Amino acid sequence: MITVILADDHTLLRAGLRRLLEHAGDISVEGEAGNGSEALKLMAQRPWDLLVLDMSMPGRDGVDLIRQIRHEYPKIPILVLTMHGEQQYAVRAIKAGAAGYLTKDSAAEELVEAVRKVAGGGRYLSQSLAESIAFERHGDTGALPHLLLSDRELSVFRHLASGLNNSDIARLLFLSVKTISTYKCRILVKMQLRNQSDLVRYAIRHRLIDDKDSPDA
């Protein structure tokens, strides 16, 4: 039996994922977490076969959390299950130590297959994401400005593009407003953008956020 922790801040989604996975017969969801801190506490309690992790939970940046988990619990493989289908998020997650990456709009059968493969010591990526990561490793970034951002900067960028202000982002990431302001200025300079409105338009144009997450939605 594959023992799994589900880490996602949406209670209803976790319930649906639990039913879906346990219907497979060889998968048992024995732990649920609504944020990164809860996931870390569960992992400390006993051995697990797999962590299914949403990268967009409140609090810790998803990439930072993956790195910490891989450092503290290197034997527990991580399957990222996220709404972000863009290659740059997958590249960063895999580089941080995730063994698999899947979007939430994937078919149920694909999720079960991914859980089995990653829990068994393998890796799971769609063909298109695998090709994107291969290009990234060979330095083919296409020189897009957002690819110059660090993981933390990309996290702040995504929140800014969703219309959040500095105070909102500071609370979500447990940072000071001054630090977020510094990140915002650095992001605008790196990407040669004038203001947050330009940033939002860039994010939508390059599909870094869903249209429904934009402040104009």
Secondary structure, DSSP 4 states (H G I P E B T S, - for coil): -EEEEEE-S-HHHHHHHHHHHHTTSSEEEEEEESSHHHHHHHHHHS--SEEEE-TT-SSS-HHHHHHHHHHH-TTS-EEEEES--SHHHHHHHHHHT-SEEEETTS-HHHHHHHHHHHHTT--B--HHHHHHHHHHHTT--TT-GGGGS-HHHHHHHHHHHTT--HHHHHHHHT--HHHHHHHHHHHHHHHT--SHHHHHHHHHHTTSS-GGGSTT-
